[in-house]
Amino acid sequence: MGGTGGTSTAATGGVPVTLQVYDLGKSPAIRNINRVSWLMGGGLYHCAIEVYGREYSFGYAEVGTGVFGCAPTLCDMHDHKQAILLGNTALTHEQFKALLKRLAESYQARSYELLTRNCHTFCSELARELGVKEVPGWITRFATIGNSTRNTVQSARVNVKAFDDRYDISKRASDVTERATTVVSSAWHRGLQLGIGGANAIRPSSAVIGRGIEQAGSKSLQWMGSNVLKVKNVVKLKVKRDDKLDQSEEEEKAE
Protein backbone atom coordinates (compact mmCIF):
# COMPACT_ATOMS: atom_id res chain seq x y z
CA MET A 1 0.00 0.00 0.00
CA GLY A 2 3.06 2.26 0.03
CA GLY A 3 3.83 4.87 -2.60
CA THR A 4 0.46 6.59 -2.47
CA GLY A 5 0.15 10.22 -3.42
CA GLY A 6 -1.66 12.72 -5.58
CA THR A 7 -2.34 16.43 -5.88
CA SER A 8 -5.94 16.80 -7.00
CA THR A 9 -8.42 16.41 -4.14
CA ALA A 10 -11.37 17.22 -6.42
CA ALA A 11 -10.54 14.51 -8.95
CA THR A 12 -10.03 11.71 -6.45
CA GLY A 13 -12.38 12.65 -3.61
CA GLY A 14 -9.39 13.33 -1.41
CA VAL A 15 -5.70 12.48 -1.21
CA PRO A 16 -4.77 9.08 0.24
CA VAL A 17 -3.09 9.08 3.66
CA THR A 18 -0.97 6.03 4.52
CA LEU A 19 0.64 5.02 7.78
CA GLN A 20 4.09 3.55 7.16
CA VAL A 21 5.10 1.16 9.95
CA TYR A 22 8.69 0.12 10.68
CA ASP A 23 10.34 -2.28 13.10
CA LEU A 24 12.19 0.04 15.48
CA GLY A 25 15.85 0.42 14.55
CA LYS A 26 17.89 -1.98 12.45
CA SER A 27 18.44 -4.79 14.92
CA PRO A 28 17.39 -8.34 13.89
CA ALA A 29 16.57 -8.89 17.58
CA ILE A 30 13.83 -6.23 17.42
CA ARG A 31 12.34 -7.86 14.33
CA ASN A 32 12.26 -11.20 16.13
CA ILE A 33 10.67 -9.64 19.21
CA ASN A 34 8.01 -7.99 17.08
CA ARG A 35 7.16 -11.23 15.30
CA VAL A 36 6.20 -12.71 18.66
CA SER A 37 4.82 -9.64 20.45
CA TRP A 38 2.58 -8.80 17.48
CA LEU A 39 0.53 -11.89 18.39
CA MET A 40 -0.05 -10.31 21.81
CA GLY A 41 -1.17 -7.02 20.28
CA GLY A 42 1.94 -4.87 20.52
CA GLY A 43 5.56 -4.34 19.57
CA LEU A 44 8.41 -1.87 19.18
CA TYR A 45 7.60 0.26 16.14
CA HIS A 46 8.47 3.49 14.39
CA CYS A 47 5.79 5.04 12.21
CA ALA A 48 5.32 7.87 9.72
CA ILE A 49 2.40 9.46 7.87
CA GLU A 50 2.62 9.45 4.07
CA VAL A 51 0.67 12.10 2.16
CA TYR A 52 1.31 14.03 -1.06
CA GLY A 53 4.16 11.70 -2.06
CA ARG A 54 6.32 11.87 1.09
CA GLU A 55 6.20 10.46 4.60
CA TYR A 56 6.63 12.55 7.75
CA SER A 57 7.57 11.63 11.29
CA PHE A 58 9.14 12.97 14.47
CA GLY A 59 12.38 12.19 16.29
CA TYR A 60 15.10 13.56 18.56
CA ALA A 61 17.88 15.94 17.51
CA GLU A 62 20.05 18.49 19.30
CA VAL A 63 18.50 21.57 17.67
CA GLY A 64 15.54 22.68 15.58
CA THR A 65 12.37 20.82 14.76
CA GLY A 66 12.08 17.08 15.23
CA VAL A 67 9.73 16.72 12.25
CA PHE A 68 11.41 15.20 9.21
CA GLY A 69 10.37 13.72 5.88
CA CYS A 70 11.66 11.19 3.36
CA ALA A 71 10.53 9.08 0.41
CA PRO A 72 7.80 6.59 1.40
CA THR A 73 9.04 3.35 3.07
CA LEU A 74 12.69 4.51 2.86
CA CYS A 75 13.49 5.82 6.35
CA ASP A 76 17.10 4.69 6.71
CA MET A 77 16.99 4.44 10.51
CA HIS A 78 14.41 1.63 10.66
CA ASP A 79 13.30 -1.50 8.80
CA HIS A 80 10.03 -1.11 6.91
CA LYS A 81 7.33 -3.55 7.99
CA GLN A 82 4.00 -2.62 6.36
CA ALA A 83 1.73 0.17 5.12
CA ILE A 84 -1.79 0.89 6.39
CA LEU A 85 -4.25 3.07 4.46
CA LEU A 86 -5.91 5.46 6.93
CA GLY A 87 -8.26 7.11 4.44
CA ASN A 88 -8.32 10.26 2.30
CA THR A 89 -7.78 13.83 3.38
CA ALA A 90 -9.70 16.77 1.94
CA LEU A 91 -6.81 19.18 2.62
CA THR A 92 -5.22 20.75 -0.44
CA HIS A 93 -1.46 20.62 -0.83
CA GLU A 94 -1.15 24.24 0.33
CA GLN A 95 -3.31 23.58 3.38
CA PHE A 96 -1.24 20.53 4.21
CA LYS A 97 2.03 22.48 3.95
CA ALA A 98 0.63 25.09 6.35
CA LEU A 99 -0.40 22.34 8.77
CA LEU A 100 3.02 20.70 8.57
CA LYS A 101 4.74 24.02 9.25
CA ARG A 102 2.61 24.53 12.37
CA LEU A 103 3.37 21.04 13.67
CA ALA A 104 7.08 21.45 12.92
CA GLU A 105 7.12 24.51 15.17
CA SER A 106 5.27 22.65 17.91
CA TYR A 107 7.31 19.44 17.74
CA GLN A 108 10.78 20.72 18.58
CA ALA A 109 13.46 18.02 18.53
CA ARG A 110 14.49 18.38 22.16
CA SER A 111 10.88 17.92 23.29
CA TYR A 112 11.04 14.29 22.15
CA GLU A 113 10.34 11.81 24.97
CA LEU A 114 10.55 8.08 24.43
CA LEU A 115 7.18 7.12 25.93
CA THR A 116 4.96 10.22 25.92
CA ARG A 117 6.03 12.43 23.00
CA ASN A 118 7.36 10.38 20.13
CA CYS A 119 6.66 9.41 16.52
CA HIS A 120 3.39 7.79 17.62
CA THR A 121 2.26 11.06 19.23
CA PHE A 122 3.11 13.04 16.11
CA CYS A 123 1.44 10.61 13.70
CA SER A 124 -1.69 10.43 15.84
CA GLU A 125 -2.04 14.21 15.86
CA LEU A 126 -1.28 14.53 12.14
CA ALA A 127 -3.87 11.84 11.33
CA ARG A 128 -6.51 13.72 13.34
CA GLU A 129 -5.67 16.99 11.57
CA LEU A 130 -5.95 15.24 8.19
CA GLY A 131 -9.36 13.83 9.13
CA VAL A 132 -8.48 10.15 8.66
CA LYS A 133 -8.52 7.04 10.87
CA GLU A 134 -6.52 6.87 14.08
CA VAL A 135 -3.16 5.13 14.36
CA PRO A 136 -3.96 1.49 15.31
CA GLY A 137 -3.63 0.68 18.99
CA TRP A 138 -1.24 -2.24 18.46
CA ILE A 139 1.40 0.22 17.23
CA THR A 140 1.24 2.49 20.29
CA ARG A 141 0.36 -0.13 22.94
CA PHE A 142 3.85 -0.88 24.27
CA ALA A 143 4.70 2.81 24.70
CA THR A 144 1.35 3.37 26.45
CA ILE A 145 1.93 0.41 28.78
CA GLY A 146 5.49 1.56 29.44
CA ASN A 147 4.34 5.05 30.40
CA SER A 148 1.54 3.70 32.59
CA THR A 149 3.99 1.38 34.36
CA ARG A 150 6.45 4.21 34.90
CA ASN A 151 3.75 6.42 36.42
CA THR A 152 2.62 3.59 38.70
CA VAL A 153 6.19 2.95 39.88
CA GLN A 154 6.80 6.65 40.53
CA SER A 155 3.56 6.91 42.50
CA ALA A 156 4.43 3.77 44.46
CA ARG A 157 7.86 5.18 45.32
CA VAL A 158 6.26 8.29 46.80
CA ASN A 159 3.74 6.25 48.81
CA VAL A 160 6.35 3.77 50.01
CA LYS A 161 8.69 6.55 51.13
CA ALA A 162 5.90 8.27 53.06
CA PHE A 163 4.98 4.97 54.73
CA ASP A 164 8.62 4.19 55.45
CA ASP A 165 9.23 7.64 56.95
CA ARG A 166 6.35 7.06 59.35
CA TYR A 167 6.99 3.44 60.37
CA ASP A 168 10.78 3.10 59.87
CA ILE A 169 10.54 -0.14 57.89
CA SER A 170 13.83 0.22 56.01
CA LYS A 171 16.07 -0.54 59.00
CA ARG A 172 14.08 -3.62 60.01
CA ALA A 173 13.84 -4.86 56.42
CA SER A 174 17.54 -4.33 55.77
CA ASP A 175 18.42 -6.33 58.91
CA VAL A 176 16.25 -9.22 57.72
CA THR A 177 17.65 -8.97 54.18
CA GLU A 178 21.26 -9.06 55.40
CA ARG A 179 20.59 -12.05 57.61
CA ALA A 180 18.60 -13.76 54.85
CA THR A 181 21.48 -13.37 52.41
CA THR A 182 23.83 -15.10 54.83
CA VAL A 183 21.37 -17.90 55.57
CA VAL A 184 20.51 -18.53 51.92
CA SER A 185 24.14 -18.54 50.85
CA SER A 186 25.07 -20.97 53.61
CA ALA A 187 22.04 -23.16 52.93
CA TRP A 188 22.67 -23.44 49.20
CA HIS A 189 26.31 -24.26 49.83
CA ARG A 190 25.22 -26.90 52.32
CA GLY A 191 22.70 -28.22 49.83
CA LEU A 192 25.39 -28.65 47.22
CA GLN A 193 27.55 -30.53 49.74
CA LEU A 194 24.62 -32.77 50.67
CA GLY A 195 24.05 -33.54 47.02
CA ILE A 196 27.65 -34.36 46.29
CA GLY A 197 28.17 -36.30 49.53
CA GLY A 198 25.09 -38.42 48.96
CA ALA A 199 26.12 -39.40 45.47
CA ASN A 200 29.28 -41.37 46.37
CA ALA A 201 30.66 -40.46 42.97
CA ILE A 202 33.18 -38.04 41.48
CA ARG A 203 30.46 -36.70 39.15
CA PRO A 204 27.18 -36.73 41.11
CA SER A 205 23.89 -36.87 39.25
CA SER A 206 21.81 -33.72 38.86
CA ALA A 207 18.95 -35.49 40.67
CA VAL A 208 21.06 -36.02 43.82
CA ILE A 209 22.35 -32.46 43.80
CA GLY A 210 18.80 -31.25 43.16
CA ARG A 211 17.50 -33.04 46.27
CA GLY A 212 20.16 -31.45 48.42
CA ILE A 213 19.47 -27.99 47.03
CA GLU A 214 15.73 -28.51 47.40
CA GLN A 215 16.18 -29.31 51.10
CA ALA A 216 18.37 -26.25 51.62
CA GLY A 217 15.97 -24.02 49.67
CA SER A 218 13.03 -25.20 51.77
CA LYS A 219 14.84 -24.37 55.01
CA SER A 220 15.83 -20.95 53.63
CA LEU A 221 12.26 -20.09 52.65
CA GLN A 222 10.99 -21.16 56.09
CA TRP A 223 13.54 -18.92 57.79
CA MET A 224 12.80 -15.92 55.58
CA GLY A 225 9.05 -16.42 55.93
CA SER A 226 9.17 -16.38 59.73
CA ASN A 227 11.43 -13.32 59.84
CA VAL A 228 9.44 -11.36 57.25
CA LEU A 229 6.38 -12.13 59.36
CA LYS A 230 8.18 -10.65 62.38
CA VAL A 231 8.83 -7.40 60.50
CA LYS A 232 5.21 -7.37 59.33
CA ASN A 233 3.94 -7.83 62.89
CA VAL A 234 6.22 -5.08 64.22
CA VAL A 235 4.87 -2.71 61.57
CA LYS A 236 1.28 -3.70 62.38
CA LEU A 237 1.88 -3.06 66.09
CA LYS A 238 3.44 0.32 65.42
CA VAL A 239 0.56 1.29 63.10
CA LYS A 240 -1.98 0.33 65.78
CA ARG A 241 -0.08 2.32 68.42
CA ASP A 242 0.12 5.38 66.18
CA ASP A 243 -3.59 5.09 65.31
CA LYS A 244 -4.46 4.91 69.02
CA LEU A 245 -2.27 7.94 69.68
CA ASP A 246 -4.01 9.88 66.91
CA GLN A 247 -7.39 8.85 68.31
CA SER A 248 -6.41 9.97 71.83
CA GLU A 249 -5.25 13.35 70.52
CA GLU A 250 -8.57 13.81 68.70
CA GLU A 251 -10.52 12.92 71.89
CA GLU A 252 -8.50 15.44 73.91
CA LYS A 253 -9.21 18.15 71.37
CA ALA A 254 -12.92 17.29 71.46
CA GLU A 255 -12.99 17.68 75.24
C-alpha positions as CSV (number, residue, x, y, z in Angstrom):
1,M,0.0,0.0,0.0
2,G,3.1,2.3,0.0
3,G,3.8,4.9,-2.6
4,T,0.5,6.6,-2.5
5,G,0.2,10.2,-3.4
6,G,-1.7,12.7,-5.6
7,T,-2.3,16.4,-5.9
8,S,-5.9,16.8,-7.0
9,T,-8.4,16.4,-4.1
10,A,-11.4,17.2,-6.4
11,A,-10.5,14.5,-9.0
12,T,-10.0,11.7,-6.4
13,G,-12.4,12.7,-3.6
14,G,-9.4,13.3,-1.4
15,V,-5.7,12.5,-1.2
16,P,-4.8,9.1,0.2
17,V,-3.1,9.1,3.7
18,T,-1.0,6.0,4.5
19,L,0.6,5.0,7.8
20,Q,4.1,3.6,7.2
21,V,5.1,1.2,10.0
22,Y,8.7,0.1,10.7
23,D,10.3,-2.3,13.1
24,L,12.2,0.0,15.5
25,G,15.8,0.4,14.6
26,K,17.9,-2.0,12.5
27,S,18.4,-4.8,14.9
28,P,17.4,-8.3,13.9
29,A,16.6,-8.9,17.6
30,I,13.8,-6.2,17.4
31,R,12.3,-7.9,14.3
32,N,12.3,-11.2,16.1
33,I,10.7,-9.6,19.2
34,N,8.0,-8.0,17.1
35,R,7.2,-11.2,15.3
36,V,6.2,-12.7,18.7
37,S,4.8,-9.6,20.5
38,W,2.6,-8.8,17.5
39,L,0.5,-11.9,18.4
40,M,0.0,-10.3,21.8
41,G,-1.2,-7.0,20.3
42,G,1.9,-4.9,20.5
43,G,5.6,-4.3,19.6
44,L,8.4,-1.9,19.2
45,Y,7.6,0.3,16.1
46,H,8.5,3.5,14.4
47,C,5.8,5.0,12.2
48,A,5.3,7.9,9.7
49,I,2.4,9.5,7.9
50,E,2.6,9.4,4.1
51,V,0.7,12.1,2.2
52,Y,1.3,14.0,-1.1
53,G,4.2,11.7,-2.1
54,R,6.3,11.9,1.1
55,E,6.2,10.5,4.6
56,Y,6.6,12.5,7.7
57,S,7.6,11.6,11.3
58,F,9.1,13.0,14.5
59,G,12.4,12.2,16.3
60,Y,15.1,13.6,18.6
61,A,17.9,15.9,17.5
62,E,20.0,18.5,19.3
63,V,18.5,21.6,17.7
64,G,15.5,22.7,15.6
65,T,12.4,20.8,14.8
66,G,12.1,17.1,15.2
67,V,9.7,16.7,12.3
68,F,11.4,15.2,9.2
69,G,10.4,13.7,5.9
70,C,11.7,11.2,3.4
71,A,10.5,9.1,0.4
72,P,7.8,6.6,1.4
73,T,9.0,3.4,3.1
74,L,12.7,4.5,2.9
75,C,13.5,5.8,6.3
76,D,17.1,4.7,6.7
77,M,17.0,4.4,10.5
78,H,14.4,1.6,10.7
79,D,13.3,-1.5,8.8
80,H,10.0,-1.1,6.9
81,K,7.3,-3.5,8.0
82,Q,4.0,-2.6,6.4
83,A,1.7,0.2,5.1
84,I,-1.8,0.9,6.4
85,L,-4.3,3.1,4.5
86,L,-5.9,5.5,6.9
87,G,-8.3,7.1,4.4
88,N,-8.3,10.3,2.3
89,T,-7.8,13.8,3.4
90,A,-9.7,16.8,1.9
91,L,-6.8,19.2,2.6
92,T,-5.2,20.7,-0.4
93,H,-1.5,20.6,-0.8
94,E,-1.2,24.2,0.3
95,Q,-3.3,23.6,3.4
96,F,-1.2,20.5,4.2
97,K,2.0,22.5,4.0
98,A,0.6,25.1,6.3
99,L,-0.4,22.3,8.8
100,L,3.0,20.7,8.6
101,K,4.7,24.0,9.3
102,R,2.6,24.5,12.4
103,L,3.4,21.0,13.7
104,A,7.1,21.5,12.9
105,E,7.1,24.5,15.2
106,S,5.3,22.7,17.9
107,Y,7.3,19.4,17.7
108,Q,10.8,20.7,18.6
109,A,13.5,18.0,18.5
110,R,14.5,18.4,22.2
111,S,10.9,17.9,23.3
112,Y,11.0,14.3,22.2
113,E,10.3,11.8,25.0
114,L,10.6,8.1,24.4
115,L,7.2,7.1,25.9
116,T,5.0,10.2,25.9
117,R,6.0,12.4,23.0
118,N,7.4,10.4,20.1
119,C,6.7,9.4,16.5
120,H,3.4,7.8,17.6
121,T,2.3,11.1,19.2
122,F,3.1,13.0,16.1
123,C,1.4,10.6,13.7
124,S,-1.7,10.4,15.8
125,E,-2.0,14.2,15.9
126,L,-1.3,14.5,12.1
127,A,-3.9,11.8,11.3
128,R,-6.5,13.7,13.3
129,E,-5.7,17.0,11.6
130,L,-6.0,15.2,8.2
131,G,-9.4,13.8,9.1
132,V,-8.5,10.2,8.7
133,K,-8.5,7.0,10.9
134,E,-6.5,6.9,14.1
135,V,-3.2,5.1,14.4
136,P,-4.0,1.5,15.3
137,G,-3.6,0.7,19.0
138,W,-1.2,-2.2,18.5
139,I,1.4,0.2,17.2
140,T,1.2,2.5,20.3
141,R,0.4,-0.1,22.9
142,F,3.9,-0.9,24.3
143,A,4.7,2.8,24.7
144,T,1.4,3.4,26.5
145,I,1.9,0.4,28.8
146,G,5.5,1.6,29.4
147,N,4.3,5.1,30.4
148,S,1.5,3.7,32.6
149,T,4.0,1.4,34.4
150,R,6.5,4.2,34.9
151,N,3.7,6.4,36.4
152,T,2.6,3.6,38.7
153,V,6.2,3.0,39.9
154,Q,6.8,6.6,40.5
155,S,3.6,6.9,42.5
156,A,4.4,3.8,44.5
157,R,7.9,5.2,45.3
158,V,6.3,8.3,46.8
159,N,3.7,6.2,48.8
160,V,6.4,3.8,50.0
161,K,8.7,6.6,51.1
162,A,5.9,8.3,53.1
163,F,5.0,5.0,54.7
164,D,8.6,4.2,55.4
165,D,9.2,7.6,56.9
166,R,6.4,7.1,59.4
167,Y,7.0,3.4,60.4
168,D,10.8,3.1,59.9
169,I,10.5,-0.1,57.9
170,S,13.8,0.2,56.0
171,K,16.1,-0.5,59.0
172,R,14.1,-3.6,60.0
173,A,13.8,-4.9,56.4
174,S,17.5,-4.3,55.8
175,D,18.4,-6.3,58.9
176,V,16.3,-9.2,57.7
177,T,17.7,-9.0,54.2
178,E,21.3,-9.1,55.4
179,R,20.6,-12.1,57.6
180,A,18.6,-13.8,54.8
181,T,21.5,-13.4,52.4
182,T,23.8,-15.1,54.8
183,V,21.4,-17.9,55.6
184,V,20.5,-18.5,51.9
185,S,24.1,-18.5,50.8
186,S,25.1,-21.0,53.6
187,A,22.0,-23.2,52.9
188,W,22.7,-23.4,49.2
189,H,26.3,-24.3,49.8
190,R,25.2,-26.9,52.3
191,G,22.7,-28.2,49.8
192,L,25.4,-28.7,47.2
193,Q,27.5,-30.5,49.7
194,L,24.6,-32.8,50.7
195,G,24.0,-33.5,47.0
196,I,27.7,-34.4,46.3
197,G,28.2,-36.3,49.5
198,G,25.1,-38.4,49.0
199,A,26.1,-39.4,45.5
200,N,29.3,-41.4,46.4
201,A,30.7,-40.5,43.0
202,I,33.2,-38.0,41.5
203,R,30.5,-36.7,39.1
204,P,27.2,-36.7,41.1
205,S,23.9,-36.9,39.2
206,S,21.8,-33.7,38.9
207,A,19.0,-35.5,40.7
208,V,21.1,-36.0,43.8
209,I,22.3,-32.5,43.8
210,G,18.8,-31.3,43.2
211,R,17.5,-33.0,46.3
212,G,20.2,-31.4,48.4
213,I,19.5,-28.0,47.0
214,E,15.7,-28.5,47.4
215,Q,16.2,-29.3,51.1
216,A,18.4,-26.2,51.6
217,G,16.0,-24.0,49.7
218,S,13.0,-25.2,51.8
219,K,14.8,-24.4,55.0
220,S,15.8,-20.9,53.6
221,L,12.3,-20.1,52.7
222,Q,11.0,-21.2,56.1
223,W,13.5,-18.9,57.8
224,M,12.8,-15.9,55.6
225,G,9.1,-16.4,55.9
226,S,9.2,-16.4,59.7
227,N,11.4,-13.3,59.8
228,V,9.4,-11.4,57.3
229,L,6.4,-12.1,59.4
230,K,8.2,-10.6,62.4
231,V,8.8,-7.4,60.5
232,K,5.2,-7.4,59.3
233,N,3.9,-7.8,62.9
234,V,6.2,-5.1,64.2
235,V,4.9,-2.7,61.6
236,K,1.3,-3.7,62.4
237,L,1.9,-3.1,66.1
238,K,3.4,0.3,65.4
239,V,0.6,1.3,63.1
240,K,-2.0,0.3,65.8
241,R,-0.1,2.3,68.4
242,D,0.1,5.4,66.2
243,D,-3.6,5.1,65.3
244,K,-4.5,4.9,69.0
245,L,-2.3,7.9,69.7
246,D,-4.0,9.9,66.9
247,Q,-7.4,8.8,68.3
248,S,-6.4,10.0,71.8
249,E,-5.3,13.4,70.5
250,E,-8.6,13.8,68.7
251,E,-10.5,12.9,71.9
252,E,-8.5,15.4,73.9
253,K,-9.2,18.1,71.4
254,A,-12.9,17.3,71.5
255,E,-13.0,17.7,75.2
